[in-house]
């Protein structure tokens, strides 16, 4: 593709991109501003852009009671989180096995999440948050593990059987979520696992498989067979060649698919609303605040919207390079 050299054309492109960015970011920026206002400022007849910020709405959202030493507790949580983060980086750079690094991260943050309710009386929003973390982490981990091996097998399979499996996966993935809601509900009732993490995680894994297999199969198809076959000639098994040789090469694609899986599980509303009573995630729990009479009388719904959005923004920020590389490679393949 030839570069654009006309200055007027470049100016039009930059203006168009600027308008797009402003129009896309403005709703979130306004929500963030509203969440930092008092109820009086938020409901002012004239929109206020200069005001004294307050975290009162976030305290109401997350806490049943505000402890006197809240600042000290938050500082301790921040220090503990940074400790886990930097410990994982240290272990990774000094050659620690990947499963140990992952175990430190998962175990460390799980301990932090368990400790917080012991120090403060948390509101329902904290339960929605922990449910979301548990369901998303487990579902995406299992989904990527299964879809990566399945995608690799289909990519290396000669003949029509692999194509048939891929078409079946795409057909199942094209069905609306409501087509699965009632069958899953009836099966959970028969197995006596209603409103459980096992049920929700298993359903989320099943829903993410068709798309993940299709995407990862495309990434693996671009990796020459000679690479893993050479590893097997040197004595590696098929699984060892896949894990040690193929996966590191396709890592950006795997991360991109994993992030898309996170978005799919994180934003799922219908299935979780049908299958759960107490195990609500943020996508379902936010309806308790947004779209009700409560939304017109308090700033807590704005704090809920910001709190639900920040985890995804942080995730995309840290993995933006792998996401761009993976999606770019996928676009080239298409």
Secondary structure, 3 states (H helix, E strand, C coil): CCCCCCHHHHHHHHHHHHHHHHHHHHHHHHHHHHHCCCHHHHCCCCCCCCCCCCCHHHHHHHECCCCCCHHHHHHHHHHHHHHHHHHHHHHHHCCCCHHHHHHHHHHHHHHHHHHHHHHCCECHHHHHHHHHHHHHHHHHHHHHHHHHHHHHHHHHCCCHHHHHHHHHHHHHHCCCCHHHHHHHHHHHHHHCCCCCHHHHHHHHHHHHHHHHHHHHHHHHHCCCHHHHHHHHHCCCCHHHHHHHHHHHHCHHHHHHHHHHHHHHHHCCCHHHHHHCCCCCCHHHHHHHCCCCHHHHCCCHHHHHHHHHHHHHHHHHHHCHHHHHHHHHHHHHHC
